[in-house]
């Protein structure tokens, strides 16, 4: 096996923190291995909001990194799993790594400690259709300002008084040591997170034996099993990253629980359902829950049927 492993990563502060975490894990496990970061700006980082929606959304965060893998200029790429489309190109494989960071969404505000404290006509900044739908369903008089960009860019919108609050993933803030900015952790039963939220993953070209051996020891079984079911769930709906679909799976007391959510974009129509199985019988619960919700009309709500 090569003594050098090259990690492809985006240039954002959060992406670099995550890539360096993987670097640390690999070097700790493989004492004689050197890990090098190969940084790239991706289309997802640079295109306008309109072009982002037109050109494929989440997949744009992977495109240039995948090219590095295909060209042989990098061995693996590191991503936030929630940014990886449910169905990826068959040339690649992905696997989760490390423990899962907190999966919840959080509210950040200079004036308010809870989302219920925001008065009518308050403006919340977020670009996520999933978050927008869940907010609109609960708070008809709250306004939404779509903001894109990295964590720092979104926090700047709050600092500049462009919005009254922003909603972000807790995981990114914690990895950036910005937990002190958090006003409220939103309950995951009420604000269902994105599939894979809080999970890191590695992407590689199939049949790279040395990569597979490297990855094996970095996988946390419980994290991998839960993330797999979440992704299997969202893959059944023929949606895209602009579809309000969410899933969160967790294991507690030898029971696995999967919460699934689909909604119309305005939040007026939605289905949220939960399934609980014994841990040793959890394989396949993602597809099982999706089937139940499709029978309840989920695809009609999403407009994919």
Backbone bond lengths (Angstrom), bond angles and torsions (degrees), N, CA, C in turn:
res aa  C-N    CA-C-N  psi(-1)  N-CA   C-N-CA  omega(-1)  CA-C   N-CA-C  phi
1 X - - - 1.459 - - 1.519 110.46 -
2 X 1.314 115.97 141.48 1.458 120.37 179.29 1.521 110.62 -60.87
3 X 1.349 115.99 146.37 1.460 120.45 177.12 1.523 112.20 -89.92
4 X 1.322 116.43 4.71 1.461 121.67 176.42 1.520 109.15 -123.74
5 X 1.312 116.44 127.64 1.460 121.64 173.92 1.522 107.92 -120.31
6 X 1.326 115.61 125.62 1.462 121.57 -177.92 1.533 109.52 -102.18
7 X 1.321 115.72 123.90 1.465 121.36 -179.13 1.518 109.81 -103.68
8 X 1.317 116.67 122.21 1.463 121.57 173.77 1.523 108.86 -84.57
9 X 1.325 115.93 133.10 1.458 120.23 -178.46 1.519 111.01 -149.26
10 X 1.317 115.64 153.11 1.455 120.44 171.20 1.528 109.15 -69.50
11 X 1.343 115.22 167.38 1.466 120.52 -175.17 1.528 114.07 -92.62
12 X 1.322 117.82 -4.63 1.462 119.06 -176.49 1.526 110.20 -65.44
13 X 1.336 117.64 154.08 1.468 120.10 179.79 1.522 113.32 -54.45
14 X 1.340 117.09 -41.82 1.467 119.53 -179.73 1.523 111.33 -67.17
15 X 1.327 116.78 -43.24 1.467 119.96 179.30 1.523 110.98 -60.17
16 X 1.312 117.22 -40.12 1.468 120.76 -179.98 1.525 111.53 -68.10
17 X 1.320 117.17 -38.92 1.469 120.00 175.77 1.525 110.03 -60.83
18 X 1.326 115.93 -43.55 1.461 120.09 -178.47 1.525 111.61 -67.48
19 X 1.317 116.86 -42.63 1.463 120.49 178.61 1.519 110.95 -64.15
20 X 1.313 116.78 -39.54 1.468 119.80 178.25 1.520 111.74 -67.61
21 X 1.326 116.87 -30.82 1.465 120.05 174.54 1.528 110.21 -63.73
22 X 1.324 116.90 -44.07 1.465 120.51 178.10 1.526 110.36 -65.63
23 X 1.318 116.36 -40.98 1.471 121.11 176.03 1.527 110.23 -55.19
24 X 1.317 115.94 -46.79 1.467 121.35 -179.98 1.530 111.18 -61.60
25 X 1.323 116.82 -43.15 1.465 120.82 -179.39 1.523 111.54 -63.33
26 X 1.337 115.55 -43.86 1.464 119.48 -178.84 1.520 110.89 -66.11
27 X 1.327 116.89 -46.22 1.467 120.09 -177.43 1.527 111.59 -67.00
28 X 1.312 116.66 -29.68 1.466 119.84 177.63 1.523 110.27 -71.81
29 X 1.332 116.29 -35.75 1.466 120.18 -178.14 1.523 111.61 -82.16
30 X 1.327 116.91 -37.83 1.464 122.01 -176.97 1.524 108.04 -114.79
31 X 1.311 115.85 90.37 1.467 122.08 -169.76 1.527 113.38 -60.21
32 X 1.324 117.21 -29.58 1.464 120.10 -175.93 1.522 112.46 -95.99
33 X 1.328 117.05 12.38 1.465 121.28 -176.33 1.525 111.53 -106.02
34 X 1.321 115.11 134.34 1.463 121.53 173.71 1.523 108.58 -100.59
35 X 1.311 116.43 137.49 1.462 120.91 -179.97 1.524 109.28 -117.15
36 X 1.319 115.85 130.92 1.462 122.36 -178.36 1.525 109.60 -120.27
37 X 1.321 116.83 136.97 1.456 120.90 176.80 1.523 110.66 -91.89
38 X 1.327 116.08 132.90 1.463 123.11 174.44 1.522 106.56 -112.50
39 X 1.320 117.74 111.00 1.463 120.69 -173.65 1.525 112.01 -98.19
40 X 1.324 115.01 143.09 1.459 121.91 176.54 1.522 109.59 -144.85
41 X 1.319 115.92 144.29 1.460 119.75 165.44 1.518 106.73 -80.57
42 X 1.317 117.09 140.37 1.460 120.03 179.73 1.524 110.05 -107.78
43 X 1.325 115.09 164.43 1.467 119.76 178.94 1.520 111.09 -58.48
44 X 1.329 116.37 -35.09 1.458 120.19 179.39 1.511 112.79 -63.25
45 X 1.345 116.87 -26.09 1.462 120.94 179.67 1.523 112.55 -80.76
46 X 1.329 116.93 -24.25 1.461 119.77 -167.20 1.526 115.58 -113.81
47 X 1.342 119.01 -23.48 1.463 119.33 -175.02 1.521 111.24 -76.17
48 X 1.322 115.79 159.14 1.459 121.43 177.40 1.519 110.05 -70.78
49 X 1.334 115.78 166.67 1.464 120.41 -179.84 1.524 110.83 -59.47
50 X 1.332 116.93 -42.22 1.464 120.64 -178.56 1.527 110.87 -64.52
51 X 1.337 116.34 -45.04 1.462 119.97 179.81 1.523 111.26 -68.53
52 X 1.327 117.14 -33.49 1.461 121.14 177.51 1.525 109.80 -58.88
53 X 1.323 116.52 -46.04 1.460 120.41 -179.18 1.525 111.59 -68.90
54 X 1.337 116.05 -35.65 1.463 120.27 -176.71 1.523 112.28 -76.73
55 X 1.335 117.09 -29.09 1.462 120.87 -168.38 1.522 115.59 -98.79
56 X 1.328 117.87 -0.29 1.452 116.92 174.15 1.504 116.25 124.58
57 X 1.308 118.03 1.28 1.453 119.99 171.73 1.510 114.42 60.66
58 X 1.342 115.77 -125.93 1.456 121.14 -171.49 1.521 113.64 -52.95
59 X 1.332 117.86 -36.10 1.456 120.30 -177.92 1.512 113.52 -58.73
60 X 1.337 116.49 -21.81 1.463 120.13 179.76 1.525 112.17 -68.86
61 X 1.329 117.39 -21.45 1.459 120.04 177.89 1.534 111.48 -76.72
62 X 1.336 116.53 -12.74 1.462 120.77 -177.85 1.521 112.56 -104.59
63 X 1.325 117.93 -25.96 1.461 123.38 -165.55 1.528 113.84 -49.81
64 X 1.313 117.57 -57.33 1.468 119.95 -176.24 1.528 112.09 -68.35
65 X 1.322 116.82 -31.62 1.465 119.57 177.94 1.526 110.59 -70.49
66 X 1.314 116.53 -36.76 1.468 120.18 175.87 1.527 110.74 -64.81
67 X 1.323 116.73 -35.87 1.466 119.81 177.61 1.523 111.01 -63.88
68 X 1.330 117.01 -37.75 1.469 120.40 176.07 1.525 110.74 -61.82
69 X 1.325 117.01 -39.84 1.463 120.89 178.47 1.528 110.72 -66.11
70 X 1.324 116.42 -46.51 1.463 120.73 -177.57 1.526 112.21 -66.32
71 X 1.332 116.66 -33.44 1.466 121.18 -179.91 1.527 112.49 -81.87
72 X 1.322 116.80 -4.13 1.460 120.23 -179.76 1.514 114.04 78.61
73 X 1.332 117.35 15.17 1.463 120.87 -179.14 1.526 112.72 -90.44
74 X 1.322 116.71 -7.68 1.465 122.13 175.43 1.521 107.90 -147.60
75 X 1.315 115.75 155.63 1.464 120.90 -178.41 1.522 112.53 -98.39
76 X 1.317 116.37 -36.33 1.456 121.58 178.09 1.527 108.80 -141.42
77 X 1.317 115.91 160.16 1.465 121.70 172.62 1.518 107.83 -124.68
78 X 1.318 116.22 145.23 1.465 121.65 179.78 1.525 109.12 -109.97
79 X 1.329 115.66 132.72 1.464 121.26 -179.81 1.524 110.69 -136.38
80 X 1.320 116.23 158.65 1.460 121.00 159.59 1.523 105.96 -75.12
81 X 1.319 117.34 126.26 1.460 119.67 -174.01 1.523 112.07 -59.95
82 X 1.309 117.75 -31.75 1.470 119.73 -179.35 1.527 112.02 -65.20
83 X 1.347 117.73 -18.15 1.461 121.39 179.03 1.526 112.91 -89.42
84 X 1.327 116.70 -3.27 1.466 121.07 -177.62 1.527 109.19 -94.92
85 X 1.343 118.71 124.56 1.465 120.39 178.60 1.524 111.69 -54.00
86 X 1.323 116.31 151.11 1.467 120.98 -177.43 1.522 111.83 -61.10
87 X 1.320 116.35 -32.32 1.469 121.37 177.65 1.522 107.70 -117.85
88 X 1.329 116.65 121.84 1.464 120.75 -178.75 1.522 110.21 -110.87
89 X 1.323 115.80 164.03 1.462 122.30 177.39 1.528 109.81 -55.22
90 X 1.323 115.88 136.72 1.467 120.75 -176.42 1.525 113.48 -66.95
91 X 1.319 117.31 -9.38 1.473 119.75 176.27 1.524 111.58 -70.71
92 X 1.337 116.47 -17.76 1.463 120.51 -170.98 1.521 112.47 -116.56
93 X 1.322 114.23 160.15 1.454 121.79 169.15 1.525 107.67 -126.28
94 X 1.309 116.07 153.83 1.458 120.06 172.29 1.519 108.74 -129.83
95 X 1.300 115.59 153.32 1.455 121.09 172.76 1.519 108.61 -144.89
96 X 1.309 116.13 146.95 1.460 119.72 175.98 1.518 109.32 -74.63
97 X 1.312 115.58 158.44 1.463 120.57 175.55 1.519 109.13 -141.18
98 X 1.313 115.36 154.01 1.463 122.40 170.58 1.535 111.04 67.33
99 X 1.326 115.61 176.38 1.449 121.30 176.41 1.524 109.59 -72.44
100 X 1.316 115.75 163.24 1.463 120.26 177.17 1.523 109.29 -87.61
101 X 1.315 115.51 131.58 1.464 120.04 172.48 1.528 107.73 -77.58
102 X 1.314 117.45 168.33 1.465 121.89 179.10 1.529 110.66 -48.91
103 X 1.345 116.58 128.27 1.462 121.20 -173.77 1.524 113.93 -88.68
104 X 1.310 117.92 -11.71 1.466 121.02 -172.29 1.527 113.17 -70.83
105 X 1.333 115.00 156.39 1.457 121.78 164.28 1.525 108.37 -81.44
106 X 1.322 115.57 156.12 1.466 119.50 178.28 1.522 110.56 -132.48
107 X 1.320 114.35 153.39 1.461 122.33 173.19 1.518 108.58 -97.94
108 X 1.324 115.64 135.83 1.463 121.23 174.99 1.523 107.59 -125.98
109 X 1.316 115.94 125.64 1.459 120.69 -178.88 1.521 109.45 -151.38
110 X 1.315 115.60 146.90 1.470 119.92 176.58 1.527 111.62 -79.97
111 X 1.330 116.61 -24.81 1.468 120.37 -172.78 1.525 114.54 -109.88
112 X 1.331 116.84 -27.01 1.462 119.69 -169.87 1.526 111.20 -121.48
113 X 1.337 115.58 141.87 1.462 121.00 -178.46 1.522 113.11 -94.47
114 X 1.331 116.89 -19.76 1.457 121.49 -179.21 1.520 109.55 -138.25
115 X 1.323 115.61 152.24 1.465 119.75 -179.29 1.523 110.60 -65.06
116 X 1.335 116.89 -29.07 1.467 120.43 179.67 1.527 112.39 -69.82
117 X 1.328 117.39 -14.13 1.468 121.06 -179.65 1.527 112.61 -85.18
118 X 1.337 117.25 -13.14 1.465 119.09 -177.59 1.526 110.43 -68.11
119 X 1.324 118.14 126.69 1.469 120.31 179.41 1.526 111.62 -75.20
120 X 1.326 115.62 166.58 1.463 120.89 175.77 1.527 110.31 -53.98
121 X 1.320 114.57 145.23 1.462 123.74 179.06 1.530 113.32 73.57
122 X 1.324 116.95 5.42 1.466 119.05 172.36 1.521 108.75 -63.60
123 X 1.322 115.94 154.00 1.465 121.12 -178.10 1.523 109.14 -113.97
124 X 1.334 115.35 123.73 1.462 121.56 175.18 1.520 108.43 -106.40
125 X 1.306 117.01 132.40 1.453 121.94 178.75 1.516 111.73 -95.56
126 X 1.325 116.26 123.06 1.463 122.78 173.88 1.520 107.77 -168.52
127 X 1.323 117.00 151.27 1.467 120.22 177.40 1.524 111.48 -112.97
128 X 1.320 117.53 -0.83 1.461 121.83 -175.32 1.527 111.67 -79.66
129 X 1.342 118.49 120.59 1.470 120.34 176.68 1.527 112.11 -57.91
130 X 1.316 116.74 -34.74 1.469 121.42 178.32 1.527 110.48 -62.91
131 X 1.321 116.25 -48.77 1.468 119.82 179.95 1.527 111.16 -66.63
132 X 1.328 115.97 -42.12 1.464 120.37 -179.26 1.523 110.72 -59.68
133 X 1.338 116.92 -45.40 1.468 120.70 -178.64 1.521 111.29 -62.68
134 X 1.331 116.84 -42.51 1.464 119.69 -177.63 1.531 111.35 -69.95
135 X 1.324 116.90 -35.40 1.471 120.04 176.72 1.529 110.63 -68.76
136 X 1.338 116.30 -45.95 1.467 119.72 -177.24 1.523 111.61 -63.87
137 X 1.313 116.68 -32.92 1.459 119.28 178.73 1.523 111.75 -65.36
138 X 1.326 116.18 -37.46 1.467 120.66 -174.42 1.531 113.13 -91.79
139 X 1.328 116.49 -29.78 1.472 120.12 -172.48 1.530 109.55 -132.26
140 X 1.311 115.63 88.59 1.467 121.08 -174.96 1.525 112.63 -65.14
141 X 1.321 116.84 -25.71 1.466 119.92 -174.48 1.527 113.52 -101.09
142 X 1.322 115.94 8.89 1.466 120.25 174.21 1.523 108.69 -89.50
143 X 1.317 117.18 137.25 1.463 121.17 178.20 1.527 110.28 -97.08
144 X 1.319 115.32 149.97 1.464 121.58 -178.52 1.521 109.74 -113.25
145 X 1.310 116.39 130.40 1.466 122.49 172.29 1.521 107.07 -112.57
146 X 1.327 116.04 116.86 1.464 119.10 -178.80 1.527 109.83 -75.55
147 X 1.314 115.86 118.18 1.465 120.97 177.16 1.517 109.00 -125.98
148 X 1.324 115.64 135.27 1.459 122.22 177.18 1.517 108.67 -117.18
149 X 1.329 114.65 171.21 1.454 119.42 177.98 1.510 111.18 119.54
150 X 1.331 115.47 178.73 1.458 119.16 -179.03 1.533 110.81 -74.18
151 X 1.316 115.67 178.09 1.466 120.65 -176.29 1.523 111.31 -56.64
152 X 1.323 116.34 -44.38 1.468 120.18 -177.80 1.533 111.60 -62.93
153 X 1.333 116.39 -39.23 1.466 120.70 178.76 1.524 110.98 -63.29
154 X 1.317 116.09 -40.49 1.467 119.95 -178.93 1.530 111.50 -71.14
155 X 1.319 115.81 -37.24 1.464 118.81 176.60 1.529 110.91 -66.98
156 X 1.331 116.17 -31.44 1.466 120.27 178.83 1.526 111.21 -64.29
157 X 1.337 116.69 -33.89 1.469 119.96 177.81 1.522 110.62 -61.94
158 X 1.322 115.63 -33.44 1.463 120.69 177.04 1.526 110.79 -73.75
159 X 1.320 116.05 -43.71 1.471 120.59 180.00 1.518 111.80 -62.50
160 X 1.344 116.10 -33.66 1.463 120.84 -178.44 1.530 112.87 -86.80
161 X 1.337 116.04 7.21 1.469 122.41 178.75 1.523 112.95 61.65
162 X 1.332 115.68 26.34 1.464 119.68 174.70 1.524 110.12 -73.40
163 X 1.337 115.62 -29.79 1.461 122.12 179.19 1.530 108.73 -135.65
164 X 1.326 115.46 163.36 1.469 120.69 177.74 1.524 111.95 -90.24
165 X 1.317 116.01 -21.53 1.465 120.77 179.72 1.517 108.47 -161.12
166 X 1.307 116.35 158.82 1.464 121.65 171.79 1.520 107.93 -128.96
167 X 1.326 115.01 154.39 1.460 120.60 174.14 1.518 107.81 -117.16
168 X 1.314 115.71 126.98 1.459 122.88 -179.01 1.521 109.33 -134.72
169 X 1.325 115.54 170.11 1.463 120.48 173.35 1.522 109.04 -77.99
170 X 1.318 115.98 132.94 1.468 120.27 178.21 1.519 111.27 -58.62
171 X 1.323 116.59 -36.38 1.469 120.98 -173.98 1.521 112.10 -57.61
172 X 1.332 116.85 -45.84 1.457 119.84 -178.74 1.512 112.42 -63.19
173 X 1.317 116.19 -41.96 1.466 120.12 179.30 1.522 111.20 -64.85
174 X 1.317 116.68 -41.20 1.462 119.92 -179.34 1.526 110.68 -67.20
175 X 1.322 117.05 -40.26 1.468 119.66 179.30 1.524 111.62 -66.88
176 X 1.316 116.45 -27.87 1.463 120.99 178.70 1.531 112.25 -91.53
177 X 1.328 116.35 7.77 1.482 121.98 -178.82 1.524 111.41 58.75
178 X 1.331 115.35 41.00 1.462 121.51 179.79 1.532 111.86 -116.15
179 X 1.325 116.57 24.67 1.467 120.38 -178.24 1.520 112.56 -59.07
180 X 1.330 116.11 -27.03 1.468 119.69 -178.54 1.529 112.24 -66.51
181 X 1.334 117.13 -14.05 1.467 120.95 178.78 1.533 112.03 -79.56
182 X 1.335 116.83 -17.24 1.462 121.65 -171.58 1.526 111.40 -73.23
183 X 1.333 115.87 127.02 1.467 121.45 175.91 1.523 111.18 -90.58
184 X 1.339 116.73 -40.37 1.465 120.49 -176.95 1.523 110.56 -153.66
185 X 1.328 116.16 134.23 1.456 121.73 167.88 1.525 107.14 -83.34
186 X 1.323 117.55 120.47 1.457 121.08 -177.88 1.527 109.59 -79.26
187 X 1.330 118.43 131.76 1.470 121.30 -177.52 1.530 111.35 -57.82
188 X 1.319 116.47 131.30 1.468 120.31 -174.76 1.530 112.72 -69.23
189 X 1.325 117.79 -24.09 1.463 120.07 175.59 1.529 111.56 -71.08
190 X 1.329 116.76 -31.77 1.466 121.04 -178.52 1.525 112.63 -91.30
191 X 1.324 116.09 -34.39 1.468 122.22 179.41 1.526 106.57 -123.42
192 X 1.323 114.88 85.77 1.465 119.58 -172.59 1.528 109.43 -67.12
193 X 1.336 117.63 128.92 1.474 120.73 -178.04 1.530 112.44 -71.04
194 X 1.316 114.91 168.30 1.462 121.06 172.82 1.520 109.61 -68.02
195 X 1.316 116.36 149.02 1.463 120.32 174.48 1.526 109.15 -57.18
196 X 1.314 116.30 130.81 1.460 120.53 178.49 1.511 114.98 81.55
197 X 1.324 118.38 3.85 1.467 119.80 -177.55 1.530 110.37 -63.91
198 X 1.324 115.75 131.27 1.457 121.34 -178.18 1.516 114.55 90.25
199 X 1.333 116.68 -2.93 1.465 121.68 -176.65 1.527 110.17 -107.36
200 X 1.325 116.31 136.61 1.463 121.72 171.70 1.519 109.20 -95.16
201 X 1.323 115.91 150.62 1.464 119.04 176.39 1.518 110.55 -140.84
202 X 1.310 113.66 159.20 1.462 122.23 175.62 1.519 108.28 -114.59
203 X 1.314 115.29 137.06 1.460 122.20 176.30 1.521 108.68 -114.31
204 X 1.317 115.96 137.93 1.466 120.82 179.08 1.517 109.30 -146.97
205 X 1.328 115.42 166.16 1.459 120.24 173.58 1.523 108.42 -76.06
206 X 1.309 116.93 141.31 1.462 120.93 178.69 1.530 110.81 -59.20
207 X 1.303 114.57 153.35 1.473 122.87 175.46 1.527 113.93 68.25
208 X 1.325 117.76 21.35 1.463 121.18 171.85 1.527 107.00 -91.60
209 X 1.303 116.80 92.90 1.459 120.89 -171.26 1.522 112.64 -60.32
210 X 1.322 116.92 -41.92 1.461 118.68 -177.42 1.525 111.23 -67.15
211 X 1.344 116.58 -31.27 1.454 119.74 177.49 1.527 110.03 -69.08
212 X 1.324 115.61 -43.57 1.458 119.33 -179.62 1.523 111.25 -60.32
213 X 1.320 116.84 -41.41 1.462 120.40 178.67 1.523 111.00 -64.79
214 X 1.324 115.83 -38.02 1.460 120.07 179.04 1.526 111.06 -65.80
215 X 1.318 115.63 -40.97 1.459 119.87 -175.89 1.516 113.27 -70.98
216 X 1.309 117.07 -32.04 1.464 120.85 -170.03 1.523 112.97 -54.35
217 X 1.303 117.13 -43.83 1.456 120.40 -177.19 1.518 114.48 -77.53
218 X 1.329 117.07 -7.40 1.462 120.86 -178.81 1.522 112.86 -97.40
219 X 1.332 115.93 -6.00 1.463 120.45 -177.51 1.526 110.10 -83.25
220 X 1.326 116.51 130.52 1.466 122.48 173.06 1.526 106.75 -98.81
221 X 1.317 116.68 116.26 1.464 121.78 -169.54 1.529 112.87 -53.40
222 X 1.307 117.66 -48.72 1.465 120.44 -176.88 1.520 111.51 -62.58
223 X 1.326 116.51 -41.49 1.463 121.21 178.66 1.522 110.10 -63.20
224 X 1.320 116.02 -45.74 1.457 121.16 -177.33 1.526 111.42 -63.66
225 X 1.315 116.75 -42.42 1.463 120.64 -178.78 1.524 111.28 -66.08
226 X 1.309 116.56 -44.01 1.469 119.80 179.92 1.526 111.46 -66.31
227 X 1.322 116.68 -45.49 1.464 120.44 -179.37 1.524 111.12 -62.94
228 X 1.324 116.47 -37.89 1.460 121.00 179.05 1.526 111.12 -62.09
229 X 1.318 117.12 -42.60 1.466 120.12 179.84 1.526 111.13 -68.69
230 X 1.323 117.05 -37.76 1.467 120.19 177.40 1.524 110.62 -61.35
231 X 1.326 116.16 -44.48 1.461 120.17 -178.48 1.526 111.38 -71.03
232 X 1.327 116.91 -36.52 1.462 119.61 175.64 1.528 110.24 -61.92
233 X 1.321 116.08 -38.97 1.465 120.51 178.92 1.527 110.95 -59.96
234 X 1.331 117.44 -54.54 1.470 119.19 -174.38 1.523 112.20 -69.28
235 X 1.339 117.25 -23.76 1.471 120.18 -178.28 1.526 112.60 -70.18
236 X 1.314 118.02 -14.96 1.464 121.68 -175.10 1.526 113.82 -83.92
237 X 1.334 117.31 -5.13 1.463 119.18 -170.03 1.524 114.62 -104.70
238 X 1.331 118.00 0.78 1.469 121.27 178.00 1.525 111.85 57.24
239 X 1.321 116.51 26.14 1.458 120.20 178.66 1.515 110.78 -91.54
240 X 1.319 115.89 -171.40 1.458 121.05 175.50 1.522 107.96 -136.64
241 X 1.326 116.99 -169.03 1.465 118.78 -175.65 1.525 112.33 -72.90
242 X 1.341 116.59 -4.48 1.459 119.90 176.34 1.529 111.49 -100.19
243 X 1.327 116.59 5.56 1.462 121.58 177.94 1.525 109.54 -92.24
244 X 1.326 118.22 132.59 1.467 120.61 178.56 1.532 111.26 -74.08
245 X 1.323 115.51 83.10 1.464 122.44 179.71 1.521 107.70 -125.78
246 X 1.316 117.04 138.39 1.460 120.39 -179.26 1.520 109.92 -144.82
247 X 1.321 115.81 155.28 1.463 120.65 177.59 1.516 109.34 -157.00
248 X 1.302 115.34 139.63 1.470 120.03 175.73 1.518 109.52 -141.83
249 X 1.331 115.45 126.68 1.460 122.38 -179.02 1.525 109.14 -119.85
250 X 1.309 116.19 139.90 1.466 119.91 176.23 1.523 109.85 -148.46
251 X 1.314 115.20 158.60 1.464 122.14 -179.59 1.520 108.92 -117.71
252 X 1.319 115.62 130.77 1.462 121.16 178.66 1.524 108.95 -152.49
253 X 1.326 115.96 132.46 1.467 121.74 178.62 1.529 112.12 53.02
254 X 1.338 115.09 44.31 1.464 122.02 178.28 1.531 113.52 63.14
255 X 1.324 116.38 19.12 1.457 121.62 175.07 1.525 109.23 -119.47
256 X 1.315 116.09 138.15 1.467 120.54 175.09 1.525 108.26 -105.11
257 X 1.322 115.37 131.61 1.464 121.51 179.89 1.519 109.06 -120.43
258 X 1.318 116.40 130.78 1.464 121.71 175.95 1.521 108.38 -122.61
259 X 1.323 115.44 124.01 1.466 122.02 175.67 1.521 107.75 -105.29
260 X 1.315 116.84 127.03 1.457 121.21 177.96 1.518 111.19 -117.24
261 X 1.324 115.81 147.64 1.470 120.96 -177.41 1.519 109.61 -145.57
262 X 1.322 116.49 132.87 1.469 122.17 169.55 1.524 107.64 -136.16
263 X 1.325 116.31 150.24 1.462 119.67 -175.30 1.522 110.86 -150.74
264 X 1.315 114.61 158.75 1.460 119.70 165.28 1.525 107.23 -71.76
265 X 1.309 117.34 159.74 1.465 119.85 -175.35 1.526 112.58 -65.01
266 X 1.335 116.73 -26.47 1.465 119.04 179.88 1.525 112.59 -86.42
267 X 1.332 116.66 -3.56 1.453 120.82 177.78 1.515 114.91 79.65
268 X 1.330 117.84 -1.92 1.467 120.19 -175.47 1.524 112.98 -73.76
269 X 1.319 116.47 -32.32 1.470 120.11 178.92 1.520 108.22 -120.17
270 X 1.311 116.60 129.09 1.458 119.32 178.82 1.520 110.28 -154.45
271 X 1.310 114.86 160.15 1.464 122.34 172.20 1.516 107.18 -128.87
272 X 1.306 115.70 129.22 1.463 121.41 174.97 1.520 107.33 -130.58
273 X 1.318 115.95 122.74 1.461 121.02 -174.81 1.517 109.40 -137.16
274 X 1.315 115.13 151.70 1.465 121.64 -177.95 1.524 109.36 -125.10
275 X 1.325 115.77 143.35 1.455 121.27 175.26 1.526 108.45 -130.71
276 X 1.323 116.77 139.01 1.462 122.35 -179.14 1.525 108.81 -126.44
277 X 1.324 116.00 130.40 1.463 121.68 178.47 1.521 109.06 -136.55
278 X 1.330 116.31 158.76 1.457 120.29 169.61 1.522 108.69 -61.87
279 X 1.320 117.03 145.73 1.463 120.90 -176.77 1.525 111.59 -55.34
280 X 1.316 117.42 -40.98 1.463 119.55 -177.67 1.525 112.72 -73.61
281 X 1.331 117.14 -1.62 1.464 121.25 177.69 1.531 111.49 -122.74
282 X 1.345 116.65 17.84 1.466 119.14 -173.47 1.526 113.83 -80.03
283 X 1.311 117.97 -18.37 1.460 119.13 -178.46 1.528 110.32 -60.05
284 X 1.306 115.50 126.38 1.458 120.95 179.05 1.516 115.03 94.18
285 X 1.345 117.87 1.66 1.467 117.86 -177.52 1.526 112.14 -70.18
286 X 1.335 116.74 -23.78 1.459 119.30 177.55 1.520 111.47 -62.73
287 X 1.317 115.98 -50.94 1.465 120.44 179.02 1.524 111.19 -67.94
288 X 1.333 115.92 -34.88 1.466 120.38 179.23 1.522 110.88 -63.09
289 X 1.339 116.57 -46.14 1.462 120.02 179.52 1.522 111.16 -67.02
290 X 1.325 116.72 -39.19 1.465 120.05 178.17 1.524 110.76 -60.17
291 X 1.329 116.73 -42.35 1.470 120.51 179.34 1.522 110.75 -61.16
292 X 1.332 116.19 -43.52 1.467 120.42 178.40 1.524 110.46 -59.48
293 X 1.329 116.18 -45.00 1.463 119.93 -175.87 1.526 112.13 -73.71
294 X 1.318 117.05 -31.49 1.468 120.02 175.04 1.524 109.72 -64.53
295 X 1.330 116.11 -39.85 1.467 120.31 176.37 1.523 111.26 -65.00
296 X 1.331 116.65 -26.34 1.466 121.35 177.47 1.530 112.26 -82.77
297 X 1.344 116.79 -5.57 1.462 120.49 176.76 1.509 115.82 106.00
298 X 1.333 117.36 18.95 1.466 120.58 -175.52 1.526 112.79 -60.87
299 X 1.328 117.70 -42.39 1.466 119.44 -178.03 1.524 111.62 -67.11
300 X 1.312 116.90 -32.80 1.467 119.74 177.21 1.522 110.17 -66.45
301 X 1.322 116.38 -39.35 1.465 120.12 178.11 1.521 110.61 -64.03
302 X 1.341 116.22 -40.41 1.462 120.95 -179.47 1.521 112.66 -76.22
303 X 1.329 116.38 -17.26 1.456 119.91 -177.19 1.506 113.31 77.85
304 X 1.356 117.09 23.26 1.466 120.58 178.96 1.517 111.43 -102.26
305 X 1.328 116.86 9.22 1.464 121.15 177.31 1.513 108.88 -141.67
